[in-house]
Amino acid sequence: MNPSDSDAGVPVSVKIRERILSARKRFNANDNIAEFIQPGELELLLDEVESKMKGVLSSLVIDTDNDHNTDETARRVAKMYLKEVFQGRYVKAPAITEFPNAEHLNELMIVGPITVRSACSHHFCPILGKIWIGVLPNEHTNVIGLSKYARLAEWVMGRPQIQEEAVVQLADLIQRKTQPDGLAIVMEASHFCMSWRGVKDMDSKMINSVMRGSFLKDANLRREFLSLIPQKG
């Protein structure tokens, strides 16, 4: 029997999950699983999610057969999740060209505000915010283009996230790629799980930060970084 024949009828999500479990890897909402998805499977997964989404709409007692506003909603939602708002789970990290620090730069550099969009993993409600990144390079630090910080942020945030964990994930990623003496990240965001539902508070925001290396040890450097961030809010 052809191995592919034995897989006939097995949902692609099951195949992907089995590969992840075999590798003893995690597949939490904010994990990237691109290495376990084979060519062509993302389209199959799109079809599967569409089918499951039709079931959700049916259970919500929405007549998608006769309602012209929702007859294609299941496909649109599946495409939105897999190829837009949660794309950071299903595609590999963006290619980042790194250059040696030829001029031995060692002064504070700040990038931001970078606009980021995510969704909370509790309710799948939008998270909209901005990020500021501070880097203190050394002669061995890899230099990356300014736009690449935004691409990395978009990749990390493009998953169901908790803001505190998202900032740590981004810090870990930038630190691995650049190896600076110090790294600081501040994120400010509005959470629709507070404004759209629940307490329906339209004005509250969440601000959190991660400080690494010199920013953690040197209070003056930390104050300089925070003072140079434009007024938030």
C-alpha positions as a Markdown table, in Angstrom:
| # | Residue | x | y | z |
|---|---|---|---|---|
| 1 | Met | 0.0 | 0.0 | 0.0 |
| 2 | Asn | 1.3 | 3.5 | -0.9 |
| 3 | Pro | 1.9 | 5.5 | 2.4 |
| 4 | Ser | -0.2 | 8.3 | 0.9 |
| 5 | Asp | -3.1 | 5.9 | 0.5 |
| 6 | Ser | -3.2 | 5.2 | 4.3 |
| 7 | Asp | -3.5 | 8.9 | 4.9 |
| 8 | Ala | -6.6 | 9.3 | 2.7 |
| 9 | Gly | -9.4 | 10.8 | 4.6 |
| 10 | Val | -7.2 | 12.0 | 7.5 |
| 11 | Pro | -7.7 | 15.7 | 8.2 |
| 12 | Val | -4.6 | 17.7 | 7.5 |
| 13 | Ser | -4.7 | 19.2 | 11.0 |
| 14 | Val | -4.3 | 15.7 | 12.4 |
| 15 | Lys | -1.3 | 15.1 | 10.2 |
| 16 | Ile | 0.4 | 18.3 | 11.3 |
| 17 | Arg | -0.4 | 17.7 | 14.9 |
| 18 | Glu | 1.1 | 14.2 | 14.8 |
| 19 | Arg | 4.3 | 15.6 | 13.3 |
| 20 | Ile | 4.5 | 18.1 | 16.1 |
| 21 | Leu | 3.9 | 15.5 | 18.8 |
| 22 | Ser | 6.5 | 13.2 | 17.3 |
| 23 | Ala | 9.0 | 16.0 | 17.5 |
| 24 | Arg | 7.9 | 16.6 | 21.1 |
| 25 | Lys | 7.3 | 20.2 | 20.4 |
| 26 | Arg | 4.8 | 22.6 | 21.7 |
| 27 | Phe | 1.9 | 24.0 | 19.6 |
| 28 | Asn | 0.4 | 26.6 | 21.9 |
| 29 | Ala | -1.6 | 29.4 | 20.3 |
| 30 | Asn | 1.4 | 31.8 | 20.1 |
| 31 | Asp | 3.8 | 29.1 | 18.8 |
| 32 | Asn | 5.1 | 29.0 | 15.2 |
| 33 | Ile | 4.5 | 25.6 | 13.6 |
| 34 | Ala | 5.6 | 26.4 | 10.0 |
| 35 | Glu | 8.4 | 23.7 | 10.1 |
| 36 | Phe | 5.7 | 21.0 | 10.4 |
| 37 | Ile | 3.6 | 22.1 | 7.5 |
| 38 | Gln | 4.4 | 20.6 | 4.1 |
| 39 | Pro | 4.0 | 22.3 | 0.7 |
| 40 | Gly | 0.3 | 22.5 | -0.2 |
| 41 | Glu | -1.0 | 21.7 | 3.2 |
| 42 | Leu | -1.9 | 25.3 | 4.2 |
| 43 | Glu | -4.5 | 25.4 | 1.4 |
| 44 | Leu | -5.9 | 22.1 | 2.7 |
| 45 | Leu | -5.9 | 23.5 | 6.2 |
| 46 | Leu | -7.8 | 26.5 | 4.8 |
| 47 | Asp | -10.5 | 24.1 | 3.4 |
| 48 | Glu | -10.7 | 22.3 | 6.7 |
| 49 | Val | -11.1 | 25.4 | 8.8 |
| 50 | Glu | -13.8 | 26.7 | 6.4 |
| 51 | Ser | -15.7 | 23.5 | 6.9 |
| 52 | Lys | -15.4 | 23.7 | 10.7 |
| 53 | Met | -16.4 | 27.4 | 10.6 |
| 54 | Lys | -19.6 | 26.5 | 8.7 |
| 55 | Gly | -20.4 | 24.2 | 11.6 |
| 56 | Val | -19.9 | 27.1 | 14.1 |
| 57 | Leu | -22.2 | 29.4 | 12.0 |
| 58 | Ser | -24.8 | 26.6 | 11.9 |
| 59 | Ser | -24.6 | 26.2 | 15.7 |
| 60 | Leu | -25.1 | 30.0 | 16.0 |
| 61 | Val | -28.4 | 29.4 | 14.1 |
| 62 | Ile | -27.4 | 31.5 | 11.1 |
| 63 | Asp | -29.0 | 30.5 | 7.8 |
| 64 | Thr | -25.9 | 30.7 | 5.5 |
| 65 | Asp | -27.8 | 29.0 | 2.7 |
| 66 | Asn | -30.3 | 31.8 | 2.3 |
| 67 | Asp | -28.5 | 34.8 | 4.0 |
| 68 | His | -26.5 | 36.5 | 1.2 |
| 69 | Asn | -24.4 | 38.4 | 3.8 |
| 70 | Thr | -23.0 | 35.2 | 5.4 |
| 71 | Asp | -23.0 | 32.6 | 2.5 |
| 72 | Glu | -19.2 | 33.1 | 2.1 |
| 73 | Thr | -18.4 | 34.1 | 5.7 |
| 74 | Ala | -16.9 | 30.7 | 6.7 |
| 75 | Arg | -14.3 | 30.9 | 3.8 |
| 76 | Arg | -13.6 | 34.6 | 4.6 |
| 77 | Val | -13.0 | 33.8 | 8.3 |
| 78 | Ala | -10.8 | 30.8 | 7.6 |
| 79 | Lys | -8.7 | 32.9 | 5.2 |
| 80 | Met | -8.5 | 35.8 | 7.6 |
| 81 | Tyr | -7.2 | 33.5 | 10.4 |
| 82 | Leu | -4.7 | 31.5 | 8.4 |
| 83 | Lys | -3.4 | 34.1 | 6.0 |
| 84 | Glu | -3.8 | 37.3 | 7.8 |
| 85 | Val | -4.2 | 37.8 | 11.6 |
| 86 | Phe | -2.6 | 34.4 | 12.6 |
| 87 | Gln | -0.2 | 34.1 | 9.7 |
| 88 | Gly | 2.7 | 34.3 | 12.2 |
| 89 | Arg | 1.8 | 30.7 | 13.3 |
| 90 | Tyr | 1.9 | 29.2 | 9.8 |
| 91 | Val | 4.8 | 30.8 | 7.9 |
| 92 | Lys | 8.5 | 30.9 | 8.6 |
| 93 | Ala | 10.2 | 33.9 | 10.0 |
| 94 | Pro | 10.9 | 36.7 | 7.5 |
| 95 | Ala | 14.3 | 36.7 | 5.9 |
| 96 | Ile | 16.5 | 39.1 | 7.8 |
| 97 | Thr | 19.8 | 40.3 | 6.3 |
| 98 | Glu | 22.4 | 40.9 | 9.0 |
| 99 | Phe | 25.5 | 43.0 | 8.7 |
| 100 | Pro | 28.6 | 43.2 | 10.9 |
| 101 | Asn | 28.9 | 46.3 | 13.0 |
| 102 | Ala | 31.8 | 47.6 | 10.9 |
| 103 | Glu | 31.9 | 51.1 | 12.6 |
| 104 | His | 31.7 | 49.6 | 16.1 |
| 105 | Leu | 28.6 | 51.6 | 16.9 |
| 106 | Asn | 27.9 | 51.5 | 20.6 |
| 107 | Glu | 25.3 | 54.3 | 21.2 |
| 108 | Leu | 21.6 | 53.9 | 22.0 |
| 109 | Met | 19.3 | 53.3 | 19.0 |
| 110 | Ile | 15.5 | 53.5 | 19.3 |
| 111 | Val | 13.1 | 52.2 | 16.7 |
| 112 | Gly | 9.4 | 53.1 | 16.9 |
| 113 | Pro | 6.6 | 53.5 | 17.2 |
| 114 | Ile | 6.0 | 50.3 | 15.3 |
| 115 | Thr | 2.3 | 49.6 | 14.8 |
| 116 | Val | 1.3 | 46.1 | 15.7 |
| 117 | Arg | -1.9 | 44.1 | 15.4 |
| 118 | Ser | -2.7 | 40.9 | 17.2 |
| 119 | Ala | -5.5 | 39.0 | 18.9 |
| 120 | Cys | -5.9 | 37.9 | 22.5 |
| 121 | Ser | -5.8 | 34.1 | 22.9 |
| 122 | His | -8.6 | 34.3 | 25.4 |
| 123 | His | -11.4 | 35.6 | 23.2 |
| 124 | Phe | -9.7 | 36.1 | 19.8 |
| 125 | Cys | -10.5 | 39.8 | 20.1 |
| 126 | Pro | -8.2 | 42.3 | 18.4 |
| 127 | Ile | -5.1 | 43.8 | 20.1 |
| 128 | Leu | -4.0 | 47.1 | 18.5 |
| 129 | Gly | -0.9 | 48.9 | 19.7 |
| 130 | Lys | 2.6 | 50.3 | 19.2 |
| 131 | Ile | 6.1 | 49.0 | 20.1 |
| 132 | Trp | 9.3 | 50.9 | 20.8 |
| 133 | Ile | 12.6 | 49.0 | 20.6 |
| 134 | Gly | 15.8 | 50.2 | 22.2 |
| 135 | Val | 19.1 | 48.6 | 21.2 |
| 136 | Leu | 22.6 | 49.2 | 22.7 |
| 137 | Pro | 25.0 | 47.5 | 20.2 |
| 138 | Asn | 28.6 | 46.4 | 20.6 |
| 139 | Glu | 31.3 | 45.7 | 18.1 |
| 140 | His | 30.1 | 42.2 | 17.7 |
| 141 | Thr | 26.4 | 43.1 | 17.3 |
| 142 | Asn | 24.7 | 42.2 | 14.0 |
| 143 | Val | 23.1 | 45.2 | 12.4 |
| 144 | Ile | 19.7 | 44.8 | 10.7 |
| 145 | Gly | 17.7 | 47.3 | 8.7 |
| 146 | Leu | 15.1 | 49.4 | 10.5 |
| 147 | Ser | 12.2 | 47.9 | 8.6 |
| 148 | Lys | 13.3 | 44.4 | 9.7 |
| 149 | Tyr | 12.3 | 45.2 | 13.3 |
| 150 | Ala | 8.8 | 45.9 | 12.1 |
| 151 | Arg | 8.7 | 42.6 | 10.1 |
| 152 | Leu | 9.9 | 40.6 | 13.1 |
| 153 | Ala | 7.3 | 42.3 | 15.3 |
| 154 | Glu | 4.5 | 41.6 | 12.8 |
| 155 | Trp | 5.6 | 37.9 | 12.6 |
| 156 | Val | 5.5 | 37.5 | 16.4 |
| 157 | Met | 2.3 | 39.4 | 16.9 |
| 158 | Gly | 0.5 | 37.6 | 14.0 |
| 159 | Arg | -0.7 | 34.8 | 16.4 |
| 160 | Pro | -3.2 | 34.6 | 19.2 |
| 161 | Gln | -1.2 | 36.3 | 21.9 |
| 162 | Ile | -1.0 | 37.5 | 25.5 |
| 163 | Gln | 0.7 | 40.9 | 25.5 |
| 164 | Glu | 3.2 | 40.0 | 28.2 |
| 165 | Glu | 4.3 | 36.9 | 26.4 |
| 166 | Ala | 4.4 | 38.5 | 23.0 |
| 167 | Val | 6.9 | 41.1 | 24.1 |
| 168 | Val | 9.1 | 38.5 | 25.6 |
| 169 | Gln | 9.0 | 36.4 | 22.4 |
| 170 | Leu | 10.0 | 39.5 | 20.4 |
| 171 | Ala | 12.8 | 40.3 | 22.7 |
| 172 | Asp | 14.2 | 36.7 | 22.6 |
| 173 | Leu | 14.0 | 36.8 | 18.8 |
| 174 | Ile | 15.8 | 40.2 | 18.4 |
| 175 | Gln | 18.4 | 39.2 | 21.0 |
| 176 | Arg | 19.3 | 36.0 | 19.2 |
| 177 | Lys | 19.6 | 37.7 | 15.8 |
| 178 | Thr | 21.6 | 40.8 | 16.9 |
| 179 | Gln | 23.4 | 39.9 | 20.2 |
| 180 | Pro | 23.4 | 43.5 | 21.6 |
| 181 | Asp | 24.8 | 44.6 | 25.0 |
| 182 | Gly | 21.3 | 45.8 | 25.9 |
| 183 | Leu | 17.8 | 45.4 | 24.6 |
| 184 | Ala | 14.6 | 47.2 | 25.7 |
| 185 | Ile | 11.0 | 46.9 | 24.4 |
| 186 | Val | 8.0 | 48.8 | 25.5 |
| 187 | Met | 4.5 | 48.0 | 24.1 |
| 188 | Glu | 1.3 | 49.9 | 24.6 |
| 189 | Ala | -1.9 | 48.4 | 23.3 |
| 190 | Ser | -5.7 | 48.6 | 23.4 |
| 191 | His | -7.5 | 45.3 | 24.0 |
| 192 | Phe | -10.9 | 44.7 | 22.4 |
| 193 | Cys | -11.6 | 42.1 | 25.0 |
| 194 | Met | -12.0 | 45.0 | 27.4 |
| 195 | Ser | -13.6 | 47.6 | 25.0 |
| 196 | Trp | -15.8 | 45.4 | 22.8 |
| 197 | Arg | -17.1 | 42.9 | 25.5 |
| 198 | Gly | -16.8 | 42.5 | 29.3 |
| 199 | Val | -16.5 | 45.8 | 31.0 |
| 200 | Lys | -16.7 | 47.7 | 27.7 |
| 201 | Asp | -14.0 | 50.2 | 28.8 |
| 202 | Met | -13.1 | 52.2 | 25.7 |
| 203 | Asp | -10.1 | 54.1 | 27.1 |
| 204 | Ser | -7.9 | 51.7 | 29.1 |
| 205 | Lys | -4.6 | 50.5 | 27.6 |
| 206 | Met | -2.0 | 48.1 | 28.7 |
| 207 | Ile | 1.7 | 49.1 | 28.8 |
| 208 | Asn | 4.5 | 46.6 | 29.5 |
| 209 | Ser | 8.2 | 46.3 | 29.0 |
| 210 | Val | 11.1 | 44.0 | 28.8 |
| 211 | Met | 14.6 | 45.1 | 29.7 |
| 212 | Arg | 17.7 | 43.0 | 29.0 |
| 213 | Gly | 21.4 | 43.4 | 29.6 |
| 214 | Ser | 22.6 | 47.0 | 30.0 |
| 215 | Phe | 19.1 | 48.3 | 30.2 |
| 216 | Leu | 18.4 | 46.1 | 33.2 |
| 217 | Lys | 21.7 | 46.9 | 34.9 |
| 218 | Asp | 22.1 | 50.6 | 34.1 |
| 219 | Ala | 19.4 | 52.9 | 35.5 |
| 220 | Asn | 20.6 | 55.9 | 33.6 |
| 221 | Leu | 20.5 | 54.1 | 30.3 |
| 222 | Arg | 17.0 | 52.9 | 31.1 |
| 223 | Arg | 15.8 | 56.4 | 32.0 |
| 224 | Glu | 17.4 | 57.8 | 28.8 |
| 225 | Phe | 15.5 | 55.2 | 26.7 |
| 226 | Leu | 12.1 | 55.8 | 28.4 |
| 227 | Ser | 12.6 | 59.6 | 28.2 |
| 228 | Leu | 13.2 | 59.5 | 24.5 |
| 229 | Ile | 10.0 | 57.6 | 23.8 |
| 230 | Pro | 7.3 | 60.1 | 22.6 |
| 231 | Gln | 4.3 | 60.7 | 24.9 |
| 232 | Lys | 2.2 | 57.6 | 24.7 |
| 233 | Gly | -1.6 | 57.4 | 24.7 |
